[in-house]
Amino acid sequence: MTLSVDLKNIASFVSEEELNSMMKEVTAANETLRGGTGEGNDFIGWLDLPSNIDPDELSRVKKAAKKIISDSQVLIVVGIGGSYLGARAVIEFIKSPNYNLKKKNTPDIFFVGNNLSGEYINEIIVLLGDRDFSVNVISKSGTTTEPAIAFRIFKGLLENKYGEKEAAKRIFTTTDKKKGALKKLADAKGYESFVIPDNVGGRYSVLTPVGLLPIACAGIDIDRLILGANNAMEELKPVSLNNPVCAYVAARNALYRKNKYIEILACYEPSFRFMAEWWKQLYGESEGKDGKGIFPASVELTADLHSMGQYIQDGERILFETIVNILNPNSVLRVPNDPANIDGLNFLSEAELDYINKQASRGTVLAHVDGGVPNIIINIDKADEYNLGYLIYFFELACGLSGYTLGVNPFNQPGVEAYKKNMFALLGKPGYENEKAKLEERLKQ
């Protein structure tokens, strides 16, 4: 099996009997998920997605990516939440957090529509300059405020630069198959359009065209990514503590029952940063409801050992850590010898940085466990497409199982709408007049 989960560093917090007891609930959750009998069961298309990807759609994704690579120096990806986090996570993990700074034969990729900052968008426009570019706008409806505003701006830039007819050849939509404002616009203008499956929610959509098109534009092998997910889909089906996904779900829920309310995801590779951001959305939106849920947080190690490390070691004992450990590095760098040895580090001369990094990880785990912080270790072989596809599916499956174990619907997000109603009212959207007056009065208090 490509991935393994090590629970030895929770043994002093959760007994084997408690894990076995929790497995009864995980087993029930698995029956609910796979039987399609739970709340949100109309959004479980991701469960067998890796083996059900439409080959014609996948071929069109590759063809579109090839065109974008051939005629664009920049790709603007417009989307928010699951419409951009997965793609950015994969690109940074496989290619580099410095992807746009590297020499390459693929376009720079900028992500917009995930905030309402004019400063941010103006900076992207400056970075774009007069280079040739294309736009991939990702939205089920086409009316979500942040991406809709960003698309207006970059669609206008495209049309001003190329004219409306040529601009239409540089706009790629990823949206609903039949309905919505964006689908209507795509049909009217002749934009190439890709489908967000009806039964796959945004945060589970990275292995649909939502993620696959921008990922392919970065020169990443999407076939290997899908293969890793497909093998995970098959290998993670057995229900037992020997199955790493069941072990992870049982462990995190057992720790939650022991008042460990915060899970900190960490990795000792900076390229993992946006994987953690993707994971936070996946688990935050899936579990945080009905007054329940493990709060998903993340740190970047070893950097955050010099900041958040203090709280983890000595703060409130309400958290546990999950460490993603990459067993084999993609490159090797050794510490040089310095005859002066002013820093006293010649004892590390010729040592590989990966070895030093892993010793830092092992030492930190021991210190945190001694300080009252349980640690779950997830091991993957290396940072490549296959292993990442496997890890993505692992986290998605664990999330679905964990949500049902927790007793919530893992596939809705009712709390996301609350801020939108207030924002629309304060902006003066038609139909919100009464709410606007009430909110403005509250703001005066």
C-alpha positions as CSV (number, residue, x, y, z in Angstrom):
1,M,0.0,0.0,0.0
2,T,1.3,3.4,-1.0
3,L,0.3,5.2,2.2
4,S,0.6,4.2,5.9
5,V,-0.6,5.6,9.2
6,D,1.4,5.3,12.4
7,L,-0.5,5.6,15.6
8,K,2.2,4.7,18.1
9,N,2.4,8.4,19.3
10,I,-1.2,8.4,20.4
11,A,-0.8,5.2,22.5
12,S,-0.5,7.1,25.8
13,F,-3.7,9.1,25.1
14,V,-6.0,6.5,23.4
15,S,-6.0,2.8,24.3
16,E,-6.3,0.0,21.9
17,E,-9.6,-0.9,23.4
18,E,-10.8,2.7,22.7
19,L,-9.7,2.5,19.1
20,N,-11.4,-0.8,18.6
21,S,-14.6,0.6,20.2
22,M,-14.4,3.7,17.8
23,M,-14.0,1.3,14.9
24,K,-17.6,0.2,15.5
25,E,-18.7,3.7,14.7
26,V,-16.4,4.0,11.8
27,T,-17.8,0.7,10.4
28,A,-21.3,2.1,10.7
29,A,-20.2,5.4,9.0
30,N,-18.6,3.3,6.2
31,E,-21.9,1.5,5.6
32,T,-23.8,4.8,5.6
33,L,-21.3,6.4,3.1
34,R,-21.0,3.5,0.7
35,G,-24.7,2.6,0.9
36,G,-25.7,6.2,0.1
37,T,-28.1,6.3,3.0
38,G,-26.8,9.3,4.9
39,E,-27.5,13.0,4.7
40,G,-25.9,14.6,1.7
41,N,-25.9,11.3,-0.3
42,D,-26.6,13.2,-3.5
43,F,-23.0,14.6,-3.2
44,I,-21.0,11.4,-3.0
45,G,-20.0,11.2,-6.6
46,W,-16.3,11.7,-5.6
47,L,-16.4,8.3,-4.0
48,D,-15.9,6.4,-7.2
49,L,-14.9,9.3,-9.4
50,P,-11.3,8.1,-10.1
51,S,-12.7,5.2,-12.1
52,N,-15.6,7.1,-13.6
53,I,-13.9,10.0,-15.2
54,D,-15.3,10.5,-18.7
55,P,-12.5,9.7,-21.1
56,D,-13.8,12.2,-23.6
57,E,-13.9,15.0,-21.0
58,L,-10.4,14.1,-19.9
59,S,-9.2,14.2,-23.5
60,R,-10.8,17.7,-23.9
61,V,-9.0,18.8,-20.7
62,K,-5.7,17.7,-22.2
63,K,-6.4,19.3,-25.5
64,A,-7.4,22.6,-23.9
65,A,-4.3,22.6,-21.7
66,K,-2.1,22.0,-24.8
67,K,-3.7,25.0,-26.5
68,I,-3.2,27.2,-23.4
69,I,0.4,26.1,-23.1
70,S,1.0,26.9,-26.8
71,D,-0.5,30.3,-27.0
72,S,-0.5,31.8,-23.5
73,Q,2.3,33.0,-21.2
74,V,-0.1,33.3,-18.3
75,L,-3.2,31.5,-17.2
76,I,-5.6,33.3,-14.9
77,V,-7.7,30.9,-12.8
78,V,-10.8,32.4,-11.4
79,G,-12.4,30.6,-8.5
80,I,-12.9,30.5,-4.8
81,G,-12.8,27.7,-2.2
82,G,-12.8,24.2,-3.8
83,S,-12.7,25.9,-7.2
84,Y,-9.0,26.9,-6.8
85,L,-7.5,25.4,-3.6
86,G,-7.1,21.9,-5.0
87,A,-5.4,23.0,-8.2
88,R,-3.1,25.4,-6.4
89,A,-2.2,22.7,-3.8
90,V,-1.3,20.2,-6.5
91,I,0.7,22.7,-8.6
92,E,2.8,23.9,-5.6
93,F,3.3,20.5,-4.2
94,I,4.4,18.9,-7.4
95,K,6.1,21.8,-9.2
96,S,7.1,24.3,-6.4
97,P,5.7,27.2,-4.3
98,N,8.0,29.2,-6.7
99,Y,6.3,27.8,-9.8
100,N,5.8,31.2,-11.4
101,L,9.4,32.2,-10.8
102,K,10.9,29.2,-12.4
103,K,12.1,28.9,-16.1
104,K,9.6,26.5,-17.8
105,N,7.7,25.7,-21.0
106,T,4.3,26.2,-19.3
107,P,2.5,29.4,-18.5
108,D,2.6,31.3,-15.2
109,I,-0.6,30.6,-13.3
110,F,-2.3,33.3,-11.1
111,F,-5.3,32.5,-9.0
112,V,-7.9,35.3,-8.6
113,G,-11.5,35.5,-7.5
114,N,-10.7,34.1,-4.0
115,N,-10.9,37.5,-2.3
116,L,-12.3,41.0,-2.7
117,S,-9.0,42.9,-2.5
118,G,-8.5,45.5,-5.2
119,E,-4.8,45.7,-4.2
120,Y,-4.4,42.0,-4.9
121,I,-6.1,42.1,-8.3
122,N,-4.3,45.2,-9.4
123,E,-1.0,43.5,-8.6
124,I,-2.0,40.5,-10.7
125,I,-2.8,42.9,-13.6
126,V,0.7,44.4,-13.2
127,L,2.3,41.0,-13.2
128,L,0.3,40.0,-16.2
129,G,1.7,43.0,-18.1
130,D,1.3,42.8,-21.9
131,R,1.8,39.0,-22.0
132,D,-0.5,36.7,-23.9
133,F,-3.0,35.1,-21.5
134,S,-6.1,32.9,-21.2
135,V,-8.7,32.6,-18.4
136,N,-10.2,29.6,-16.8
137,V,-13.3,30.6,-14.8
138,I,-14.6,28.0,-12.4
139,S,-18.1,28.4,-10.8
140,K,-21.2,26.2,-10.6
141,S,-23.5,29.2,-10.8
142,G,-21.4,32.1,-12.2
143,T,-22.9,34.4,-9.6
144,T,-20.7,33.9,-6.6
145,T,-19.5,37.4,-5.7
146,E,-15.7,37.1,-5.5
147,P,-15.1,35.1,-8.8
148,A,-17.9,36.9,-10.6
149,I,-16.2,40.3,-10.0
150,A,-12.8,38.9,-10.9
151,F,-14.1,37.4,-14.1
152,R,-15.7,40.7,-15.1
153,I,-12.3,42.3,-14.8
154,F,-10.2,39.8,-16.7
155,K,-12.8,39.1,-19.3
156,G,-12.8,42.8,-20.0
157,L,-9.0,42.8,-20.3
158,L,-9.1,39.9,-22.7
159,E,-11.7,41.5,-24.9
160,N,-9.8,44.8,-24.9
161,K,-6.6,43.1,-25.9
162,Y,-7.8,40.6,-28.5
163,G,-11.3,41.6,-29.4
164,E,-14.5,39.8,-28.4
165,K,-14.2,37.0,-31.0
166,E,-10.6,36.1,-30.2
167,A,-11.1,36.5,-26.5
168,A,-13.8,33.9,-26.6
169,K,-11.2,31.4,-27.8
170,R,-9.1,32.2,-24.7
171,I,-11.9,31.7,-22.1
172,F,-12.5,28.3,-20.6
173,T,-15.4,27.8,-18.3
174,T,-15.8,25.0,-15.7
175,T,-19.4,25.1,-14.6
176,D,-22.7,23.3,-14.4
177,K,-23.7,20.9,-17.2
178,K,-27.0,22.5,-18.0
179,K,-27.9,25.6,-15.9
180,G,-26.6,28.7,-14.3
181,A,-25.4,32.2,-15.4
182,L,-22.0,31.0,-16.4
183,K,-23.2,28.1,-18.5
184,K,-25.7,30.4,-20.2
185,L,-22.9,32.9,-21.0
186,A,-20.5,30.1,-22.2
187,D,-23.2,28.8,-24.6
188,A,-24.0,32.3,-25.9
189,K,-20.3,33.3,-26.4
190,G,-19.0,29.9,-27.6
191,Y,-16.5,29.5,-24.7
192,E,-15.1,26.0,-24.3
193,S,-16.9,24.5,-21.3
194,F,-16.1,21.7,-18.9
195,V,-18.5,20.1,-16.4
196,I,-18.6,20.2,-12.6
197,P,-20.4,17.0,-11.9
198,D,-23.8,17.5,-10.1
199,N,-22.9,14.9,-7.5
200,V,-19.5,16.3,-6.5
201,G,-19.2,19.3,-4.1
202,G,-16.6,21.9,-4.6
203,R,-14.2,20.8,-1.9
204,Y,-14.2,17.3,-3.3
205,S,-13.7,18.4,-6.9
206,V,-9.9,18.5,-7.5
207,L,-10.0,15.4,-9.6
208,T,-12.7,16.8,-11.9
209,P,-12.0,19.5,-14.6
210,V,-12.2,22.0,-11.8
211,G,-8.7,21.0,-10.8
212,L,-7.4,19.0,-13.7
213,L,-7.4,21.8,-16.3
214,P,-5.1,24.2,-14.4
215,I,-3.1,21.3,-13.1
216,A,-2.5,20.0,-16.7
217,C,-1.5,23.6,-17.8
218,A,1.3,23.4,-15.3
219,G,2.7,20.4,-17.1
220,I,1.7,17.9,-14.4
221,D,0.8,14.3,-15.4
222,I,-2.9,14.2,-14.6
223,D,-3.1,10.5,-15.7
224,R,-0.7,9.6,-12.9
225,L,-2.6,11.8,-10.4
226,I,-5.8,10.0,-11.3
227,L,-4.1,6.6,-11.2
228,G,-2.9,7.2,-7.6
229,A,-6.5,8.2,-6.6
230,N,-7.9,5.1,-8.4
231,N,-5.6,2.8,-6.6
232,A,-6.4,4.4,-3.3
233,M,-10.1,4.0,-4.0
234,E,-9.6,0.2,-4.4
235,E,-7.0,-0.4,-1.7
236,L,-8.8,1.7,1.1
237,K,-12.1,-0.3,0.9
238,P,-11.5,-2.9,3.7
239,V,-12.9,-1.8,7.0
240,S,-10.3,-2.5,9.8
241,L,-7.6,-0.7,11.8
242,N,-5.1,-2.2,9.3
243,N,-6.6,0.1,6.7
244,P,-4.8,3.5,7.1
245,V,-8.0,5.5,6.4
246,C,-9.9,3.7,9.1
247,A,-7.0,4.1,11.5
248,Y,-6.9,7.8,10.9
249,V,-10.6,8.3,11.3
250,A,-10.8,6.2,14.4
251,A,-7.8,8.0,16.0
252,R,-8.9,11.6,15.3
253,N,-12.4,10.9,16.5
254,A,-11.2,9.1,19.6
255,L,-8.9,12.1,20.4
256,Y,-11.9,14.5,19.8
257,R,-13.8,12.5,22.5
258,K,-11.0,13.2,24.8
259,N,-11.3,17.0,24.4
260,K,-8.6,17.3,21.7
261,Y,-10.7,19.8,19.7
262,I,-8.0,21.1,17.3
263,E,-6.1,19.1,14.7
264,I,-2.9,20.7,13.4
265,L,-1.8,19.3,10.0
266,A,1.9,19.7,9.4
267,C,4.6,18.7,6.9
268,Y,8.4,19.4,6.9
269,E,8.3,20.5,3.2
270,P,7.3,24.1,2.4
271,S,5.6,22.9,-0.8
272,F,2.9,21.3,1.3
273,R,1.5,24.7,2.4
274,F,-1.5,24.8,0.0
275,M,-2.2,21.1,0.5
276,A,-2.8,22.1,4.1
277,E,-5.0,25.0,3.0
278,W,-7.0,22.5,0.8
279,W,-7.3,20.1,3.7
280,K,-8.5,22.9,6.0
281,Q,-11.4,23.7,3.7
282,L,-12.2,20.1,3.2
283,Y,-12.5,19.3,6.9
284,G,-13.7,22.7,8.1
285,E,-16.7,22.9,5.7
286,S,-17.4,19.2,6.1
287,E,-17.3,18.8,9.9
288,G,-17.8,22.2,11.4
289,K,-21.6,22.3,12.0
290,D,-24.3,21.6,14.5
291,G,-22.0,22.9,17.3
292,K,-19.6,20.0,16.5
293,G,-16.3,19.4,14.7
294,I,-12.5,19.2,15.1
295,F,-11.1,22.6,14.2
296,P,-8.6,22.1,11.3
297,A,-5.4,24.2,11.6
298,S,-2.0,23.9,10.0
299,V,1.7,24.9,10.6
300,E,4.7,24.9,8.3
301,L,7.6,23.1,9.9
302,T,10.4,23.6,10.9
303,A,9.6,27.3,10.4
304,D,6.7,27.4,12.8
305,L,8.6,25.6,15.5
306,H,10.1,29.1,16.2
307,S,6.6,30.6,16.6
308,M,3.6,28.4,17.0
309,G,5.8,25.7,18.3
310,Q,5.8,27.4,21.7
311,Y,2.0,27.1,21.9
312,I,2.0,23.6,20.7
313,Q,4.5,22.6,23.3
314,D,3.2,24.5,26.3
315,G,-0.3,25.9,25.6
316,E,-3.8,24.6,26.2
317,R,-3.9,20.8,25.9
318,I,-6.8,20.8,23.4
319,L,-4.9,19.8,20.2
320,F,-3.3,17.0,18.4
321,E,-1.0,16.9,15.4
322,T,-1.1,15.0,12.1
323,I,2.2,14.9,10.3
324,V,2.5,14.1,6.7
325,N,6.0,12.5,6.3
326,I,7.5,12.2,2.8
327,L,9.9,9.2,3.0
328,N,12.1,9.8,0.0
329,P,13.2,13.3,-1.3
330,N,13.2,14.2,-4.9
331,S,16.6,15.9,-4.7
332,V,19.7,15.7,-2.4
333,L,21.7,18.5,-0.9
334,R,24.5,18.1,1.6
335,V,25.9,20.4,4.3
336,P,29.3,21.7,3.3
337,N,32.3,21.6,5.6
338,D,33.5,25.0,6.9
339,P,37.1,24.9,8.3
340,A,36.4,27.9,10.5
341,N,33.4,26.1,12.0
342,I,32.1,29.4,13.6
343,D,28.6,28.1,13.8
344,G,29.7,24.8,15.4
345,L,27.9,22.7,12.8
346,N,30.8,20.8,11.3
347,F,29.4,17.7,13.0
348,L,26.8,17.9,10.2
349,S,29.3,18.2,7.4
350,E,28.3,16.1,4.4
351,A,25.0,15.2,6.0
352,E,21.9,15.3,3.7
353,L,19.4,18.0,4.5
354,D,16.6,15.5,4.2
355,Y,18.3,13.5,7.0
356,I,18.6,16.5,9.2
357,N,15.0,17.5,8.4
358,K,13.7,14.0,9.4
359,Q,15.7,14.1,12.7
360,A,14.1,17.4,13.5
361,S,10.7,15.9,12.8
362,R,11.4,12.9,15.0
363,G,12.7,15.0,17.8
364,T,9.8,17.4,17.6
365,V,7.2,14.5,17.7
366,L,8.8,13.2,20.9
367,A,8.9,16.6,22.5
368,H,5.3,17.3,21.7
369,V,4.1,13.9,22.8
370,D,5.9,14.4,26.1
371,G,4.2,17.8,26.3
372,G,0.7,16.3,26.0
373,V,0.2,16.5,22.3
374,P,-0.7,13.3,20.5
375,N,0.8,12.8,17.0
376,I,-0.6,10.9,14.1
377,I,2.0,10.2,11.3
378,I,0.9,9.7,7.7
379,N,3.7,8.3,5.5
380,I,3.9,8.6,1.7
381,D,6.7,7.4,-0.5
382,K,7.6,10.7,-2.3
383,A,6.2,14.0,-3.6
384,D,5.0,13.0,-7.1
385,E,1.7,12.8,-9.0
386,Y,0.9,9.2,-8.1
387,N,1.4,9.6,-4.4
388,L,-0.4,12.9,-4.2
389,G,-3.4,11.4,-6.0
390,Y,-3.4,8.7,-3.5
391,L,-3.2,11.2,-0.6
392,I,-6.0,13.3,-2.0
393,Y,-8.4,10.4,-2.1
394,F,-7.2,9.2,1.3
395,F,-8.1,12.6,2.9
396,E,-11.4,12.8,1.0
397,L,-12.5,9.3,2.1
398,A,-11.4,10.0,5.7
399,C,-13.4,13.2,5.7
400,G,-16.6,11.6,4.5
401,L,-16.2,8.7,7.1
402,S,-15.3,11.1,9.9
403,G,-18.2,13.4,9.2
404,Y,-20.7,10.5,9.6
405,T,-18.8,9.2,12.6
406,L,-19.2,12.7,14.1
407,G,-22.9,12.7,13.3
408,V,-23.1,15.5,10.8
409,N,-23.8,15.9,7.1
410,P,-20.2,16.1,5.6
411,F,-21.5,17.4,2.3
412,N,-23.3,20.6,3.0
413,Q,-22.2,24.0,4.3
414,P,-25.2,25.9,5.6
415,G,-23.0,28.3,7.6
416,V,-21.3,29.7,4.5
417,E,-24.5,31.6,3.6
418,A,-24.7,33.7,6.7
419,Y,-22.0,36.3,5.8
420,K,-23.3,36.5,2.2
421,K,-26.8,37.7,3.4
422,N,-25.3,40.5,5.5
423,M,-22.8,41.4,2.7
424,F,-25.5,41.7,0.1
425,A,-27.7,43.7,2.4
426,L,-24.9,46.2,3.2
427,L,-24.0,46.5,-0.5
428,G,-27.6,47.4,-1.3
429,K,-28.5,44.3,-3.4
430,P,-32.2,44.6,-4.5
431,G,-34.5,42.7,-2.2
432,Y,-32.4,43.2,0.9
433,E,-33.6,46.7,1.8
434,N,-35.1,45.8,5.2
435,E,-32.0,43.8,6.2
436,K,-29.8,46.7,5.1
437,A,-31.5,49.2,7.5
438,K,-31.4,46.8,10.4
439,L,-27.7,46.0,9.9
440,E,-26.7,49.6,9.5
441,E,-28.5,50.4,12.7
442,R,-26.6,47.7,14.5
443,L,-23.3,49.0,13.1
444,K,-24.0,52.4,14.7
445,Q,-24.3,50.9,18.2
